Every structure is written in structure tokens, then in C-alpha cells.
């Protein structure tokens, strides 16, 4: 009898402890788990968990296996919003209109923010804030490096990711504005001396190998090309050796600013490639910082505290001469 009472008490204690032990989920949904940029966000998320082990909240990182799986990301957002332990969500939209529609359909009562990539201005009211890079400024700085190297202008091709990725579109606009001194030109047709060649921009869906192949094809079709503006680091960090193989024969031209490459990001082997002189300049984001800050911002939103919109993380600028010291530690 005494043994059965003891077992019943233990069972009741276990039942009571279950819900109390479950942590509230601060969910980060990224474009894809195959991208080292997003893995850096995950590392920031995990550092927050380690430093806040006693918190009632937990940072939970997820996303589709492939960065090109836009529908998969939208499905994950929908699924996570339906879970009762999801109390806030930070989303890096691969396809901004699709994610906006998913949020509208779910009509969540929990706070939603964007991370790394934002929704369009028309859909910005669907989220409380944006945390990440000032993407327009990032593109503008890439444009400044290209313009400084070739002040008279020339022929340029822009390498972009997903046609519906708002963050990449903002970078491309910033680059065009910096090159021309004009605002909001959809394409360059001689303004400021710059012309975008036929077939550009090239959309790679964040595929590094596809980006290198596209640049190979553009160079073959345009032997008088003067510059590439790469709005994400995919060809450099996603296919570093093919990138090197393509541009090593052009190293002298890059060193003399006869050919210019301005690229985004400073992850993977990108800084090493800059040190080798195979890119004119990198303008890098701080994804680790994004992942580390996101849980605290989500908690502030849950608690109704004032949160700035946007919350910008900084930029790192790297050239061959500054490669050893350009990354913020």
C-alpha cells in the first residue's frame, strides 16, 4: 500500500513538473539551413541560450533545408505559429510577399519581427520591428568602393539572390544610388557613366556555384565589363575555389582597379579572398550579433517594452590592406 502511494505521488509530481519545465519558444526562422550566414545567426542564438539557461524562454532556430525553398520557409512559419509554446517569432523572409501573406493568414497574437531581411514597406505593419543590417547603406558602401576605384564609370553587372528578397533589392538600390548620385533608378543606362549590361542583374537564388557560373557567362559575353556588384557573398563563401579559379587570372587587373568587384558579407573564406586580392572590397554584416540580440528584442516585445524600429547591427569593411583587422571581434 505504502509503495503504491509512493508511486502515485511520484507520477503526480512528474505530471506536474512537465509543463513547468517546458520553455517558451523565441523562434527564429531563417531562409535556409544550408547557408553559413544563417549558421552564424544560429551560433548567436545558442550563445544567448547558454548565457540564459535559467530563463523561462529559449531561443529556437529553424528554417528549410535549402535557401531556395521559399514555400518551405512559409510552411515552417505557419507551423511554428500554430504551436502553443511559440511566444514570439523573428523571420528572415526569403520571399517577402509570400511571408507577408502567411502572416496575414495566420493572424498571430504573438509579436512578430523580421531579422536580416525585412518585409516590403507596404507590409511593414505586420511586424513590430526589423533587426539586422541597414541594407540600403550596405549597398551604398559597396557602390562607393566601386565608384572610387572607377570614378569615370563603366559597364557593370549586379549579382543578386532571390528576386523577391527585400534586403537584396535594397542593397542593389543603394549601390545604384552611390554610383550615380541619383535616387531610385531601377537600372543604370549611362547615369554617372555606368551601364548595366544585358542579362543583368543575375538572380542566383543564393546559390554560390550558380553565381560563379553566371559571372563566367557574363564575362564571356562582355569582355569589356568593368565591374561586378555582388549583393550577397554567395559566390565567395558558397563556391570559394571556383571563384578563385575565375578571378586569379584577373588579379593584376583587380590590383590596378582596371576591374572592380564590390561584394557583400565577410563570412567563410571571403576575408581570405580579399587578402589574396581577388575582390576590391567587402562590406560585411554581423549575423552572429543578429542571432544573439534577437531573443532579447523578442522578450522586450512580449513584455510591451518600447523597441526601436529598425534596430540596426553594424557593418565591417574589408580590403586587401585591412583584411587582418577589419572584422569586429
For each residue, the residues with C-beta under 8 A, 3 or more apart:
1: 4 5
2: 5 6
3: 6 7
4: 1 7 8
5: 1 2 8 9
6: 2 3 9 10
7: 3 4 10 11
8: 4 5 11 12
9: 5 6 12 13
10: 6 7 13 14
11: 7 8 14 15
12: 8 9 15 16
13: 9 10 16 17
14: 10 11 17 18
15: 11 12 18
16: 12 13 19 20
17: 13 14 20 21
18: 14 15 21 22
19: 16 22
20: 16 17
21: 17 18
22: 18 19 85
23: 55 56 57 58 85
24: 56 57 58 85 87
25: 57 58 60 80 83 85 86 87
26: 57 58 59 60 87 88 89 90 294 295 298 299
27: 60 62 80 86 88 89 90
28: 41 42 45 59 60 61 62 89 90 91 92 115 291 294
29: 62 63 73 76 77 80 89 90 91 92
30: 33 35 38 41 42 61 62 63 73 92 115 116
31: 35 38 63 64 67 73 92 93 94 117 165 206
32: 35 38 63 64 65 66 67 68 69 73 94 206
33: 30 38 39 63 64 65
34: 65 66 67
35: 30 31 32 38 39 67 206 238
36: 39 40 237 267 268
37: 40 41 116 233 237 265 267 285 287
38: 30 31 32 33 35 41 42 63 67 92 116 287
39: 33 35 36 42 43
40: 36 37 43 44 267 287 288 291
41: 28 30 37 38 44 45 61 92 115 116 287 288 290 291 294
42: 28 30 38 39 45 46 61 291
43: 39 40 46 47 288 291
44: 40 41 47 48 287 288 289 290 291 292 293 294
45: 28 41 42 48 49 59 60 61 291 292 294 295
46: 42 43 49 50 59 61 291
47: 43 44 50 51 288 291 292
48: 44 45 51 52 59 291 292 294 295 296
49: 45 46 52 53 58 59 295
50: 46 47 53
51: 47 48
52: 48 49 55 57 295
53: 49 50
54:
55: 23 52 58
56: 23 24
57: 23 24 25 26 52 87 295 298 299
58: 23 24 25 26 49 55
59: 26 28 45 46 48 49 291 294 295
60: 25 26 27 28 45
61: 28 30 41 42 45 46 291
62: 27 28 29 30 76 80
63: 29 30 31 32 33 38 73 76 92
64: 31 32 33 67 69 72 73 76
65: 32 33 34 69 72
66: 32 34 69 72
67: 31 32 34 35 38 64 94 205 206 207
68: 32 94 162 205 206 207
69: 32 64 65 66 72 73 94
70: 73 74 94 95 98 162 164
71: 74 75 98
72: 64 65 66 69 75 76
73: 29 30 31 32 63 64 69 70 76 77 93 94 95 99
74: 70 71 77 78 95 98 99 101 102
75: 71 72 78 79
76: 29 62 63 64 72 73 79 80
77: 29 73 74 80 81 89 91 99 102 103 106
78: 74 75 81 82 102 105 106
79: 75 76 82 83
80: 25 27 29 62 76 77 83 86 89
81: 77 78 86 89 106 108 110
82: 78 79 86 106
83: 25 79 80 86
84:
85: 22 23 24 25
86: 25 27 80 81 82 83 89 110
87: 24 25 26 57 110 298 302
88: 26 27 110 111 112 113 298 299 301 302
89: 26 27 28 29 77 80 81 86 108 110 111 112 113 298
90: 26 27 28 29 112 113 114 115 131 294 297 298
91: 28 29 77 99 112 113 114 115 127
92: 28 29 30 31 38 41 63 114 115 116 117 132
93: 31 73 96 98 99 100 114 117 118 119 165 166
94: 31 32 67 68 69 70 73 98 99 117 162 164 165
95: 70 73 74 98 99 162 164 165
96: 93 99 100 117 118 119 120 123 164 165 166
97: 100 101 120 123 164
98: 70 71 74 93 94 95 101 102 164
99: 73 74 77 91 93 94 95 96 102 103 119
100: 93 96 97 103 104 119 120 123 126
101: 74 97 98 104 105
102: 74 77 78 98 99 105 106
103: 77 99 100 106 107 108 112 126 127
104: 100 101 107 126
105: 78 101 102
106: 77 78 81 82 102 103
107: 103 104
108: 81 89 103 112
109:
110: 81 86 87 88 89 302
111: 88 89 128 298 301 302
112: 88 89 90 91 103 108 126 127 128
113: 88 89 90 91 127 128 129 130 131 294 297 298 301
114: 90 91 92 93 117 118 119 127 129 130 131 132
115: 28 30 41 90 91 92 130 131 132 290 294
116: 30 37 38 41 92 132 133 167 285 287 290
117: 31 92 93 94 96 114 132 135 165 166 167 168
118: 93 96 114 124 127 130 132 135 166 167 170 310
119: 93 96 99 100 114 123 124 126 127 166
120: 96 97 100 123 124 166
121: 124
122:
123: 96 97 100 119 120 126
124: 118 119 120 121 127 130
125:
126: 100 103 104 112 119 123
127: 91 103 112 113 114 118 119 124 130
128: 111 112 113 301 307 309
129: 113 114 297 301 307 308 309 310 311
130: 113 114 115 118 124 127 309 310 311
131: 90 113 114 115 290 293 294 297 310 311 313
132: 92 114 115 116 117 118 135 167 285 290 310 311 312 313
133: 116 137 138 167 285 286 312 313 315
134: 137 138 310 312 315
135: 117 118 132 138 139 166 167 168 170 171 174
136: 139 140 170 171 173 174
137: 133 134 140 141 174 315
138: 133 134 135 141 142 171 174 264 283 285 315
139: 135 136 142 143 170 171 172 173 174 175 178 229 231 264
140: 136 137 143 144 174 175 177 178
141: 137 138 144 145 174 178 283 315 317
142: 138 139 145 146 171 174 175 178 229 231 262 263 264 281 283
143: 139 140 146 147 174 175 176 177 178 179 229 262
144: 140 141 147 148 178
145: 141 142 148 149 260 262 280 281 283 319
146: 142 143 149 150 156 175 178 179 227 229 260 262 280
147: 143 144 150 151 178 179 192
148: 144 145 151
149: 145 146 227 257 260 280
150: 146 147 153 154 226 227 257 260
151: 147 148
152: 193
153: 150 179 192 193 194 195 226
154: 150 193 194 195 225 226 227
155: 194 195 196 197 222 224 225 226 227
156: 146 179 188 194 195 196 197 200 225 226 227 228 229
157: 196 197 199 200 201 202 215 218 222 225 227 228 229
158: 172 175 196 200 201 202 228 229 230 231
159: 201 202 204 211 214 215 228 229 230 231 232 234 235
160: 163 165 168 169 172 201 202 203 204 231 232
161: 165 168 203 204 205 206 231 232 234
162: 68 70 94 95 165 168 203 205 206
163: 160 203
164: 70 94 95 96 97 98
165: 31 93 94 95 96 117 160 161 162 168 169
166: 93 96 117 118 119 120 135 169 170
167: 116 117 118 132 133 135 170 171
168: 117 135 160 161 162 165 171 172 231 232
169: 160 165 166 172 173
170: 118 135 136 139 166 167 173 174
171: 135 136 138 139 142 167 168 174 175 231 232 264
172: 139 158 160 168 169 175 176 201 229 231
173: 136 139 169 170 176 177 184
174: 135 136 137 138 139 140 141 142 143 170 171 177 178
175: 139 140 142 143 146 158 171 172 178 179 229 231 262
176: 143 172 173 179 180 182 185 187 188
177: 140 143 173 174 180 181 182 183 184 185
178: 139 140 141 142 143 144 146 147 174 175 181
179: 143 146 147 153 156 175 176 188 191 192 194
180: 176 177 185 188 191 192 194
181: 177 178 192
182: 176 177 185 191 192
183: 177
184: 173 177
185: 176 177 180 182 188 191
186:
187: 176 196
188: 156 176 179 180 185 191 192 194 195 196
189: 195 196
190: 193 194 195
191: 179 180 182 185 188 194
192: 147 153 179 180 181 182 188
193: 152 153 154 190
194: 153 154 155 156 179 180 188 190 191
195: 153 154 155 156 188 189 190
196: 155 156 157 158 187 188 189 200 201
197: 155 156 157 200 218 221 222 225
198: 221
199: 157 202 217 218 221
200: 156 157 158 196 197 218
201: 157 158 159 160 172 196
202: 157 158 159 160 199 211 214 215 218
203: 160 161 162 163
204: 159 160 161 207 208 210 211 214 234 235
205: 67 68 161 162 210
206: 31 32 35 67 68 161 162 232 234 238
207: 67 68 204 210 211 234 238
208: 204 211 212 234 235 236 237 238 239 243
209: 212 213 238 239 242
210: 204 205 207 213 214
211: 159 202 204 207 208 214 215 230 234 235 238 239
212: 208 209 215 216 235 239 242 243 246
213: 209 210 216 217
214: 159 202 204 210 211 217 218
215: 157 159 202 211 212 218 219 228 235 246
216: 212 213 219 220 246
217: 199 213 214 220 221
218: 157 197 199 200 202 214 215 221 222 225 228
219: 215 216 222 223 225 246
220: 216 217 223
221: 197 198 199 217 218
222: 155 157 197 218 219 225
223: 219 220
224: 155
225: 154 155 156 157 197 218 219 222 228 259
226: 150 153 154 155 156 259 260
227: 146 149 150 154 155 156 157 259 260 261 262
228: 156 157 158 159 215 218 225 260 261 262 263
229: 139 142 143 146 156 157 158 159 172 175 262 263
230: 158 159 211 233 234 235 236 261 262 263 264
231: 139 142 158 159 160 161 168 171 172 175 264
232: 159 160 161 168 171 206 264 265
233: 37 230 236 237 238 263 264 265 266 267 268 270 282 284
234: 159 161 204 206 207 208 211 230 237 238 239
235: 159 204 208 211 212 215 230 238 239 242 243 263
236: 208 230 233 239 240 243 263 265 268 269 270 273 279
237: 36 37 208 233 234 240 265 267 268 269 270
238: 35 206 207 208 209 211 233 234 235 268
239: 208 209 211 212 234 235 236 242 243
240: 236 237 243 244 268 269 270 273
241: 244 245
242: 209 212 235 239 245 246
243: 208 212 235 236 239 240 246 247 273 278
244: 240 241 247 248 273 276 278
245: 241 242 248
246: 212 215 216 219 242 243 249 250
247: 243 244 250 251 254 261 278 279
248: 244 245 251 278
249: 246
250: 246 247 253 254 259
251: 247 248 254 255 276 277 278
252: 255 256 258
253: 250 256 258 259
254: 247 250 251 257 258 259 260 261 277 278 279 280
255: 251 252 277
256: 252 253
257: 149 150 254 260 280
258: 252 253 254
259: 225 226 227 250 253 254
260: 145 146 149 150 226 227 228 254 257 280
261: 227 228 230 247 254 278 279 280
262: 142 143 145 146 175 227 228 229 230 279 280 281 283
263: 142 228 229 230 233 235 236 270 279 281 282 283
264: 138 139 142 171 230 231 232 233 282 283 284 285
265: 37 232 233 236 237 270 282 283 284 285
266: 233 270 271 282 284 285 316 318 326 327
267: 36 37 40 233 237 270 284 287
268: 36 233 236 237 238 240
269: 236 237 240 272 273
270: 233 236 237 240 263 265 266 267 273 274 279 282 284 318
271: 266 274 275 282 318 323 326 327
272: 269 275 276 323
273: 236 240 243 244 269 270 276 278 279
274: 270 271 277 278 279 281 282 318 319 320 323
275: 271 272 320 323 324
276: 244 251 272 273 320
277: 251 254 255 274 320
278: 243 244 247 248 251 254 261 273 274
279: 236 247 254 261 262 263 270 273 274 282
280: 145 146 149 254 257 260 261 262 319
281: 142 145 262 263 274 317 318 319
282: 233 263 264 265 266 270 271 274 279 316 317 318 319 326
283: 138 141 142 145 262 263 264 265 315 316 317
284: 233 264 265 266 267 270 315 316 317 318 326 327
285: 37 116 132 133 138 264 265 266 290 313 315 316
286: 133 289 290 313 314 315 316 328
287: 37 38 40 41 44 116 267 290 291
288: 40 41 43 44 47 291 292
289: 44 286 292 293 313 314
290: 41 44 115 116 131 132 285 286 287 293 294 313
291: 28 40 41 42 43 44 45 46 47 48 59 61 287 288 294
292: 44 45 47 48 288 289 295
293: 44 131 289 290 296 297 311 313
294: 26 28 41 44 45 48 59 90 113 115 131 290 291 297 298
295: 26 45 48 49 52 57 59 292 298 299
296: 48 293 299 300
297: 90 113 129 131 293 294 300 301 307 311
298: 26 57 87 88 89 90 111 113 294 295 301 302
299: 26 57 88 295 296 302 303
300: 296 297 303 305 306 307
301: 88 111 113 128 129 297 298 304 305 307
302: 87 88 110 111 298 299
303: 299 300
304: 301
305: 300 301
306: 300
307: 128 129 297 300 301 311
308: 129 311
309: 128 129 130
310: 118 129 130 131 132 134
311: 129 130 131 132 293 297 307 308
312: 132 133 134
313: 131 132 133 285 286 289 290 293
314: 286 289 328
315: 133 134 137 138 141 283 284 285 286
316: 266 282 283 284 285 286 326 327 328
317: 141 281 282 283 284 322 326
318: 266 270 271 274 281 282 284 322 323 326 327
319: 145 274 280 281 282 322 323 326
320: 274 275 276 277 323
321:
322: 317 318 319 325 326
323: 271 272 274 275 318 319 320 326
324: 275
325: 322
326: 266 271 282 284 316 317 318 319 322 323
327: 266 271 284 316 318
328: 286 314 316
329:
